[in-house]
């Protein structure tokens, strides 16, 4: 696919603090890629560099055939949607949407026609003559989206656009954003700290930490096959067990945890299993059973938490503290001796660390 946006070895500093380090990112034409991570990971800095609000210390930024690296922000022709809407309070909805067209010299009649067509697409035609102060948060965000799309930018960038909305409206708006972006085929970068939001809206997601991309993949691959322990914990693998292979048998691979507990792993589920590795398991990947002995990891149960679909237990094991889920039908008391058995569908194998 044609690469629309390309960042190559981009480094950025705030004073003496390095915020991005040799970041490389290629986004295909028409693709929506989310930058996901905690505050301070570098995702907003990346957006500001592409938009032209900051200059990189080193590296290059290209959009299509244009080198944007030192180009002023107003010459980049990028559509921006902010979390605080950034609407002009004294302009009507129609004039807000048409503002970018006016800046580009589009005459009044054509400007009104294009702005009204975009308002129709976002369901705000009846609000064309209202001021932003008369709109709800969701309506303001639709106006901001319409204003960004109406200029037909080669790149659309979203900076935490839904963080000011309530939970249900966030879900509704992310569907609308995805539908509009997909229908327009606009290459897009979406910045968020919300994993569910990023996974639901994106073609690919870049999980960032300390100014670096830890993994860039589809939501499905990130969720099922994280590349390292940081990403594994980020996407919900609460338990990381250092393991080594003891034997390879017809029934599967026998691996041993720190402390000597043994688990049987199927190559059919996990693929090639190295001699040393980290087993990443969600709480659902370690199932609590009151029986002791046999296959599995011996545990002493600690704090029990009710989750609605299961009970969750803090567990003491020879491999260290673990989190595991048990059935609602059989709540177990603090201090109970139990066995943790493996649910392979909620586990994955990572390189040894």
C-alpha beads as a LAMMPS data file, in Angstrom:
LAMMPS data file: protein, C-alpha beads

353 atoms
352 bonds

1 atom types
1 bond types

-500.0 500.0 xlo xhi
-500.0 500.0 ylo yhi
-500.0 500.0 zlo zhi

Masses

1 110.0

Atoms # bond

1 1 1 0.000 0.000 0.000
2 1 1 1.078 3.601 -0.601
3 1 1 2.614 5.188 2.486
4 1 1 0.825 8.452 3.245
5 1 1 2.590 9.488 6.457
6 1 1 6.148 8.548 7.316
7 1 1 8.187 9.449 10.399
8 1 1 11.793 8.294 10.217
9 1 1 14.153 8.285 13.227
10 1 1 12.342 11.204 14.848
11 1 1 13.793 12.416 18.142
12 1 1 12.351 15.256 20.207
13 1 1 13.428 17.049 23.384
14 1 1 11.686 19.343 25.834
15 1 1 14.675 21.254 27.161
16 1 1 17.098 18.562 28.296
17 1 1 14.397 15.878 28.516
18 1 1 14.198 13.409 25.621
19 1 1 10.523 12.759 24.868
20 1 1 10.824 10.764 21.643
21 1 1 13.769 8.611 20.660
22 1 1 14.395 7.488 17.057
23 1 1 10.697 6.957 16.424
24 1 1 9.865 5.445 13.037
25 1 1 6.256 5.071 11.904
26 1 1 4.707 4.455 8.482
27 1 1 0.967 4.836 7.924
28 1 1 -0.665 3.706 4.703
29 1 1 -3.037 5.817 2.657
30 1 1 -6.566 5.602 4.071
31 1 1 -5.422 3.872 7.250
32 1 1 -6.427 4.891 10.780
33 1 1 -3.633 4.310 13.282
34 1 1 -4.017 5.053 16.987
35 1 1 -1.173 6.108 19.269
36 1 1 -1.986 4.523 22.610
37 1 1 -0.282 4.877 25.951
38 1 1 -0.194 6.493 29.364
39 1 1 0.444 10.188 29.947
40 1 1 4.030 11.095 29.116
41 1 1 4.620 8.226 26.684
42 1 1 5.135 10.571 23.710
43 1 1 1.883 10.132 21.798
44 1 1 0.757 13.780 21.959
45 1 1 4.288 14.968 21.192
46 1 1 4.199 12.809 18.048
47 1 1 0.925 14.428 16.997
48 1 1 2.284 17.930 17.660
49 1 1 5.379 17.194 15.580
50 1 1 3.313 16.024 12.623
51 1 1 0.930 18.978 12.959
52 1 1 3.849 21.434 13.030
53 1 1 3.371 22.754 16.566
54 1 1 6.812 21.395 17.495
55 1 1 9.998 20.773 15.524
56 1 1 11.918 17.510 15.935
57 1 1 15.481 17.541 17.217
58 1 1 16.350 15.118 14.432
59 1 1 14.662 12.876 11.898
60 1 1 12.230 13.491 9.041
61 1 1 8.441 13.697 8.665
62 1 1 6.880 13.197 5.242
63 1 1 3.267 13.327 4.077
64 1 1 2.865 11.882 0.610
65 1 1 5.657 13.410 -1.408
66 1 1 6.090 16.448 0.850
67 1 1 8.761 16.894 3.500
68 1 1 6.971 18.454 6.481
69 1 1 9.876 18.402 8.906
70 1 1 10.486 22.180 8.997
71 1 1 7.323 23.355 7.255
72 1 1 5.151 25.849 9.219
73 1 1 1.928 24.401 10.647
74 1 1 -0.381 26.537 8.480
75 1 1 1.206 25.151 5.312
76 1 1 0.723 21.475 6.179
77 1 1 -2.973 21.213 5.228
78 1 1 -3.799 18.814 8.070
79 1 1 -7.250 18.429 9.648
80 1 1 -7.222 18.530 13.459
81 1 1 -9.856 17.471 16.006
82 1 1 -9.130 18.421 19.623
83 1 1 -10.578 17.247 22.935
84 1 1 -11.766 20.772 23.780
85 1 1 -13.450 21.208 20.354
86 1 1 -11.631 24.547 19.661
87 1 1 -14.768 26.099 18.127
88 1 1 -15.159 29.838 17.663
89 1 1 -17.868 30.820 20.182
90 1 1 -18.979 33.901 18.195
91 1 1 -19.454 32.019 14.903
92 1 1 -22.461 29.905 13.971
93 1 1 -22.107 26.172 13.451
94 1 1 -22.165 26.728 9.689
95 1 1 -19.454 29.383 9.837
96 1 1 -17.318 27.229 12.133
97 1 1 -17.474 24.365 9.645
98 1 1 -16.743 26.688 6.740
99 1 1 -13.883 28.524 8.446
100 1 1 -11.123 26.408 6.926
101 1 1 -12.645 26.796 3.483
102 1 1 -12.710 30.574 3.931
103 1 1 -9.025 30.511 4.865
104 1 1 -8.368 28.661 1.627
105 1 1 -10.115 31.313 -0.456
106 1 1 -13.298 29.358 -1.288
107 1 1 -16.052 31.839 -2.210
108 1 1 -19.165 32.256 -0.074
109 1 1 -21.629 30.249 -2.171
110 1 1 -19.359 27.252 -2.652
111 1 1 -18.256 27.449 0.966
112 1 1 -21.829 27.364 2.254
113 1 1 -22.740 24.462 -0.037
114 1 1 -19.784 22.326 1.095
115 1 1 -20.261 23.191 4.765
116 1 1 -23.993 22.360 4.647
117 1 1 -23.254 19.050 2.899
118 1 1 -20.808 18.154 5.667
119 1 1 -23.279 19.169 8.382
120 1 1 -25.805 16.845 6.776
121 1 1 -23.309 13.997 6.942
122 1 1 -22.823 14.498 10.679
123 1 1 -26.545 15.004 11.326
124 1 1 -26.380 18.669 12.312
125 1 1 -28.224 20.455 9.493
126 1 1 -30.938 21.794 11.884
127 1 1 -28.217 23.410 14.017
128 1 1 -26.482 25.348 11.231
129 1 1 -27.461 28.788 12.565
130 1 1 -26.827 28.109 16.249
131 1 1 -23.811 29.221 18.236
132 1 1 -21.582 26.536 19.840
133 1 1 -22.750 27.531 23.310
134 1 1 -26.202 26.160 22.489
135 1 1 -24.853 22.676 21.645
136 1 1 -24.215 19.572 23.725
137 1 1 -20.725 18.109 24.024
138 1 1 -21.443 15.454 21.426
139 1 1 -22.826 18.020 19.000
140 1 1 -19.767 20.228 19.458
141 1 1 -17.517 17.280 18.674
142 1 1 -19.500 16.597 15.491
143 1 1 -19.005 20.223 14.456
144 1 1 -15.260 19.900 15.092
145 1 1 -15.179 16.705 13.030
146 1 1 -17.146 18.302 10.191
147 1 1 -14.796 21.307 10.186
148 1 1 -11.757 19.021 9.920
149 1 1 -13.230 16.853 7.152
150 1 1 -14.718 19.594 4.971
151 1 1 -11.300 20.838 3.826
152 1 1 -10.597 17.317 2.476
153 1 1 -7.189 17.058 4.143
154 1 1 -4.642 14.405 3.168
155 1 1 -4.260 13.683 6.885
156 1 1 -6.716 13.900 9.788
157 1 1 -5.424 13.948 13.364
158 1 1 -7.399 13.405 16.570
159 1 1 -6.070 14.456 19.983
160 1 1 -8.063 12.657 22.721
161 1 1 -11.270 13.803 20.960
162 1 1 -13.745 11.969 23.202
163 1 1 -12.241 12.453 26.658
164 1 1 -14.735 15.190 27.605
165 1 1 -17.805 13.079 26.777
166 1 1 -19.721 10.629 28.974
167 1 1 -19.232 6.880 28.516
168 1 1 -22.220 6.127 26.267
169 1 1 -21.629 9.143 24.060
170 1 1 -17.970 8.164 23.669
171 1 1 -19.054 4.789 22.289
172 1 1 -21.537 6.408 19.890
173 1 1 -19.026 9.006 18.711
174 1 1 -16.211 6.553 18.074
175 1 1 -18.538 4.608 15.771
176 1 1 -19.437 7.798 13.932
177 1 1 -15.800 8.862 13.623
178 1 1 -14.819 5.480 12.223
179 1 1 -17.694 5.450 9.744
180 1 1 -16.917 8.954 8.467
181 1 1 -13.179 8.323 8.287
182 1 1 -13.698 5.055 6.433
183 1 1 -16.240 6.550 4.000
184 1 1 -13.884 9.450 3.222
185 1 1 -10.809 7.240 3.042
186 1 1 -8.863 9.872 4.983
187 1 1 -5.518 8.807 6.427
188 1 1 -5.826 9.385 10.171
189 1 1 -3.802 9.444 13.384
190 1 1 -5.804 9.045 16.591
191 1 1 -4.254 9.801 19.991
192 1 1 -5.854 8.238 23.071
193 1 1 -5.063 6.675 26.457
194 1 1 -8.194 4.478 26.234
195 1 1 -7.390 0.937 25.076
196 1 1 -10.966 -0.022 24.224
197 1 1 -11.385 3.146 22.185
198 1 1 -8.166 2.562 20.269
199 1 1 -8.898 -1.097 19.578
200 1 1 -12.464 -0.451 18.415
201 1 1 -11.639 2.346 15.986
202 1 1 -8.253 1.489 14.474
203 1 1 -6.773 -0.478 11.620
204 1 1 -3.559 -0.651 13.629
205 1 1 -2.482 0.546 17.072
206 1 1 0.947 1.748 18.190
207 1 1 1.454 1.109 21.903
208 1 1 3.948 3.673 23.173
209 1 1 6.159 3.884 26.238
210 1 1 8.968 6.306 27.127
211 1 1 9.048 7.852 23.666
212 1 1 9.173 4.578 21.757
213 1 1 6.718 2.361 19.942
214 1 1 6.707 -0.933 21.827
215 1 1 4.516 -2.700 19.257
216 1 1 2.548 -1.643 16.170
217 1 1 -0.035 -4.158 15.026
218 1 1 -3.717 -4.822 14.478
219 1 1 -5.845 -4.828 17.628
220 1 1 -6.328 -8.592 17.300
221 1 1 -2.597 -9.345 17.215
222 1 1 -1.845 -6.948 20.073
223 1 1 -4.518 -8.551 22.232
224 1 1 -3.635 -12.159 21.450
225 1 1 0.114 -12.044 20.711
226 1 1 1.879 -9.164 22.472
227 1 1 5.528 -8.874 21.515
228 1 1 6.981 -8.249 24.978
229 1 1 6.123 -8.080 28.660
230 1 1 5.294 -4.359 28.622
231 1 1 2.676 -4.792 25.914
232 1 1 1.403 -7.984 27.548
233 1 1 0.713 -6.196 30.825
234 1 1 -0.748 -3.227 28.968
235 1 1 -3.350 -5.377 27.191
236 1 1 -4.356 -7.297 30.309
237 1 1 -2.004 -10.224 30.889
238 1 1 -1.760 -9.809 34.660
239 1 1 0.582 -12.769 35.225
240 1 1 4.084 -13.238 33.817
241 1 1 5.814 -16.520 34.733
242 1 1 9.462 -17.206 33.913
243 1 1 9.652 -20.819 32.685
244 1 1 12.088 -23.356 31.306
245 1 1 11.410 -26.530 29.354
246 1 1 11.998 -29.731 31.322
247 1 1 11.036 -32.252 28.652
248 1 1 9.394 -32.536 25.270
249 1 1 6.924 -35.409 25.103
250 1 1 4.218 -36.751 22.819
251 1 1 1.499 -35.145 24.946
252 1 1 3.211 -31.748 24.818
253 1 1 6.005 -29.711 26.348
254 1 1 6.550 -29.914 30.105
255 1 1 7.788 -26.580 31.455
256 1 1 8.744 -25.613 34.978
257 1 1 8.161 -22.340 36.819
258 1 1 10.411 -20.733 39.365
259 1 1 9.730 -22.815 42.453
260 1 1 9.438 -26.061 40.554
261 1 1 5.739 -26.214 39.577
262 1 1 5.218 -27.904 36.220
263 1 1 2.739 -27.159 33.451
264 1 1 1.987 -29.088 30.249
265 1 1 1.885 -26.856 27.167
266 1 1 0.593 -27.789 23.738
267 1 1 2.696 -26.787 20.702
268 1 1 -0.558 -26.857 18.710
269 1 1 -1.751 -23.866 20.750
270 1 1 1.533 -22.044 21.372
271 1 1 3.632 -23.000 18.352
272 1 1 7.355 -23.580 18.752
273 1 1 8.248 -23.350 22.448
274 1 1 11.837 -22.251 23.240
275 1 1 13.900 -23.727 26.060
276 1 1 13.379 -20.607 28.197
277 1 1 10.432 -18.228 27.914
278 1 1 7.878 -16.122 29.767
279 1 1 4.333 -17.423 30.001
280 1 1 1.872 -14.506 30.001
281 1 1 -1.540 -15.392 31.416
282 1 1 -4.632 -13.307 32.000
283 1 1 -6.556 -13.893 35.222
284 1 1 -8.877 -16.061 33.118
285 1 1 -5.810 -17.981 31.945
286 1 1 -5.241 -19.377 35.448
287 1 1 -8.365 -21.110 36.713
288 1 1 -8.782 -21.728 40.451
289 1 1 -9.701 -25.247 41.536
290 1 1 -10.122 -26.275 45.200
291 1 1 -8.491 -29.632 44.451
292 1 1 -4.804 -30.025 45.278
293 1 1 -2.194 -32.236 43.676
294 1 1 -2.044 -33.363 40.052
295 1 1 -1.208 -31.079 37.134
296 1 1 -1.209 -27.373 37.772
297 1 1 0.317 -24.766 40.008
298 1 1 -0.190 -25.138 43.798
299 1 1 -1.510 -21.933 45.353
300 1 1 -2.745 -20.447 48.598
301 1 1 -5.707 -18.149 48.022
302 1 1 -5.748 -14.606 49.355
303 1 1 -8.149 -11.707 48.822
304 1 1 -11.291 -12.638 46.864
305 1 1 -12.982 -10.034 44.630
306 1 1 -16.407 -10.344 43.028
307 1 1 -16.328 -9.425 39.299
308 1 1 -19.892 -10.323 38.307
309 1 1 -18.817 -13.037 35.866
310 1 1 -16.309 -14.685 38.213
311 1 1 -14.502 -14.452 41.543
312 1 1 -10.938 -13.201 41.318
313 1 1 -8.262 -14.268 43.797
314 1 1 -4.894 -12.936 44.831
315 1 1 -2.788 -16.089 44.990
316 1 1 0.492 -16.978 46.681
317 1 1 2.544 -19.497 44.695
318 1 1 6.127 -20.727 44.495
319 1 1 6.391 -18.698 41.266
320 1 1 5.370 -15.508 43.097
321 1 1 2.046 -13.658 43.549
322 1 1 -0.491 -14.332 40.785
323 1 1 -4.054 -13.290 39.961
324 1 1 -6.527 -16.013 38.970
325 1 1 -10.261 -16.378 38.430
326 1 1 -12.630 -18.997 39.820
327 1 1 -16.279 -19.894 39.187
328 1 1 -19.196 -18.099 40.823
329 1 1 -20.650 -21.426 41.913
330 1 1 -17.899 -22.145 44.422
331 1 1 -16.500 -19.129 46.326
332 1 1 -13.398 -20.070 48.317
333 1 1 -12.132 -18.555 51.538
334 1 1 -8.897 -16.698 52.210
335 1 1 -6.171 -19.218 53.062
336 1 1 -7.635 -22.114 51.049
337 1 1 -5.109 -24.425 49.389
338 1 1 -5.923 -24.693 45.686
339 1 1 -4.520 -25.499 42.255
340 1 1 -4.240 -23.113 39.319
341 1 1 -4.838 -24.859 36.008
342 1 1 -4.027 -23.374 32.638
343 1 1 -6.617 -22.044 30.172
344 1 1 -4.423 -21.854 27.050
345 1 1 -6.821 -19.548 25.166
346 1 1 -6.026 -16.778 27.662
347 1 1 -2.248 -17.314 27.603
348 1 1 0.626 -16.557 25.279
349 1 1 4.376 -17.108 25.169
350 1 1 6.877 -14.243 25.229
351 1 1 10.653 -14.217 24.840
352 1 1 12.532 -14.828 28.089
353 1 1 13.518 -11.605 29.876

Bonds

1 1 1 2
2 1 2 3
3 1 3 4
4 1 4 5
5 1 5 6
6 1 6 7
7 1 7 8
8 1 8 9
9 1 9 10
10 1 10 11
11 1 11 12
12 1 12 13
13 1 13 14
14 1 14 15
15 1 15 16
16 1 16 17
17 1 17 18
18 1 18 19
19 1 19 20
20 1 20 21
21 1 21 22
22 1 22 23
23 1 23 24
24 1 24 25
25 1 25 26
26 1 26 27
27 1 27 28
28 1 28 29
29 1 29 30
30 1 30 31
31 1 31 32
32 1 32 33
33 1 33 34
34 1 34 35
35 1 35 36
36 1 36 37
37 1 37 38
38 1 38 39
39 1 39 40
40 1 40 41
41 1 41 42
42 1 42 43
43 1 43 44
44 1 44 45
45 1 45 46
46 1 46 47
47 1 47 48
48 1 48 49
49 1 49 50
50 1 50 51
51 1 51 52
52 1 52 53
53 1 53 54
54 1 54 55
55 1 55 56
56 1 56 57
57 1 57 58
58 1 58 59
59 1 59 60
60 1 60 61
61 1 61 62
62 1 62 63
63 1 63 64
64 1 64 65
65 1 65 66
66 1 66 67
67 1 67 68
68 1 68 69
69 1 69 70
70 1 70 71
71 1 71 72
72 1 72 73
73 1 73 74
74 1 74 75
75 1 75 76
76 1 76 77
77 1 77 78
78 1 78 79
79 1 79 80
80 1 80 81
81 1 81 82
82 1 82 83
83 1 83 84
84 1 84 85
85 1 85 86
86 1 86 87
87 1 87 88
88 1 88 89
89 1 89 90
90 1 90 91
91 1 91 92
92 1 92 93
93 1 93 94
94 1 94 95
95 1 95 96
96 1 96 97
97 1 97 98
98 1 98 99
99 1 99 100
100 1 100 101
101 1 101 102
102 1 102 103
103 1 103 104
104 1 104 105
105 1 105 106
106 1 106 107
107 1 107 108
108 1 108 109
109 1 109 110
110 1 110 111
111 1 111 112
112 1 112 113
113 1 113 114
114 1 114 115
115 1 115 116
116 1 116 117
117 1 117 118
118 1 118 119
119 1 119 120
120 1 120 121
121 1 121 122
122 1 122 123
123 1 123 124
124 1 124 125
125 1 125 126
126 1 126 127
127 1 127 128
128 1 128 129
129 1 129 130
130 1 130 131
131 1 131 132
132 1 132 133
133 1 133 134
134 1 134 135
135 1 135 136
136 1 136 137
137 1 137 138
138 1 138 139
139 1 139 140
140 1 140 141
141 1 141 142
142 1 142 143
143 1 143 144
144 1 144 145
145 1 145 146
146 1 146 147
147 1 147 148
148 1 148 149
149 1 149 150
150 1 150 151
151 1 151 152
152 1 152 153
153 1 153 154
154 1 154 155
155 1 155 156
156 1 156 157
157 1 157 158
158 1 158 159
159 1 159 160
160 1 160 161
161 1 161 162
162 1 162 163
163 1 163 164
164 1 164 165
165 1 165 166
166 1 166 167
167 1 167 168
168 1 168 169
169 1 169 170
170 1 170 171
171 1 171 172
172 1 172 173
173 1 173 174
174 1 174 175
175 1 175 176
176 1 176 177
177 1 177 178
178 1 178 179
179 1 179 180
180 1 180 181
181 1 181 182
182 1 182 183
183 1 183 184
184 1 184 185
185 1 185 186
186 1 186 187
187 1 187 188
188 1 188 189
189 1 189 190
190 1 190 191
191 1 191 192
192 1 192 193
193 1 193 194
194 1 194 195
195 1 195 196
196 1 196 197
197 1 197 198
198 1 198 199
199 1 199 200
200 1 200 201
201 1 201 202
202 1 202 203
203 1 203 204
204 1 204 205
205 1 205 206
206 1 206 207
207 1 207 208
208 1 208 209
209 1 209 210
210 1 210 211
211 1 211 212
212 1 212 213
213 1 213 214
214 1 214 215
215 1 215 216
216 1 216 217
217 1 217 218
218 1 218 219
219 1 219 220
220 1 220 221
221 1 221 222
222 1 222 223
223 1 223 224
224 1 224 225
225 1 225 226
226 1 226 227
227 1 227 228
228 1 228 229
229 1 229 230
230 1 230 231
231 1 231 232
232 1 232 233
233 1 233 234
234 1 234 235
235 1 235 236
236 1 236 237
237 1 237 238
238 1 238 239
239 1 239 240
240 1 240 241
241 1 241 242
242 1 242 243
243 1 243 244
244 1 244 245
245 1 245 246
246 1 246 247
247 1 247 248
248 1 248 249
249 1 249 250
250 1 250 251
251 1 251 252
252 1 252 253
253 1 253 254
254 1 254 255
255 1 255 256
256 1 256 257
257 1 257 258
258 1 258 259
259 1 259 260
260 1 260 261
261 1 261 262
262 1 262 263
263 1 263 264
264 1 264 265
265 1 265 266
266 1 266 267
267 1 267 268
268 1 268 269
269 1 269 270
270 1 270 271
271 1 271 272
272 1 272 273
273 1 273 274
274 1 274 275
275 1 275 276
276 1 276 277
277 1 277 278
278 1 278 279
279 1 279 280
280 1 280 281
281 1 281 282
282 1 282 283
283 1 283 284
284 1 284 285
285 1 285 286
286 1 286 287
287 1 287 288
288 1 288 289
289 1 289 290
290 1 290 291
291 1 291 292
292 1 292 293
293 1 293 294
294 1 294 295
295 1 295 296
296 1 296 297
297 1 297 298
298 1 298 299
299 1 299 300
300 1 300 301
301 1 301 302
302 1 302 303
303 1 303 304
304 1 304 305
305 1 305 306
306 1 306 307
307 1 307 308
308 1 308 309
309 1 309 310
310 1 310 311
311 1 311 312
312 1 312 313
313 1 313 314
314 1 314 315
315 1 315 316
316 1 316 317
317 1 317 318
318 1 318 319
319 1 319 320
320 1 320 321
321 1 321 322
322 1 322 323
323 1 323 324
324 1 324 325
325 1 325 326
326 1 326 327
327 1 327 328
328 1 328 329
329 1 329 330
330 1 330 331
331 1 331 332
332 1 332 333
333 1 333 334
334 1 334 335
335 1 335 336
336 1 336 337
337 1 337 338
338 1 338 339
339 1 339 340
340 1 340 341
341 1 341 342
342 1 342 343
343 1 343 344
344 1 344 345
345 1 345 346
346 1 346 347
347 1 347 348
348 1 348 349
349 1 349 350
350 1 350 351
351 1 351 352
352 1 352 353
